[in-house]
């Protein structure tokens, strides 16, 4: 008996964005490494790349995620 079963058919109402094919899918059609989701609606999945860009920008500008600048020595 397998510990994890590969789900070949998606659940209705689960939406994904496939990064390889650049399309929205209902249920996981492509491997997990190639998709974002699940999303609650098709519209959310259609905006997956915009959502990712916004989150990346927030992360890049969040001071909690960056180390303090290293102190320069006189040798530099």
Secondary structure, 3 states (H helix, E strand, C coil): CCCCCCCCCCCCCCEEEECCCCEEEECCCCCHHHEEEEECCHHHHHCHHHHHHHHHHHHHCCHHHCCCCCCCCCCC
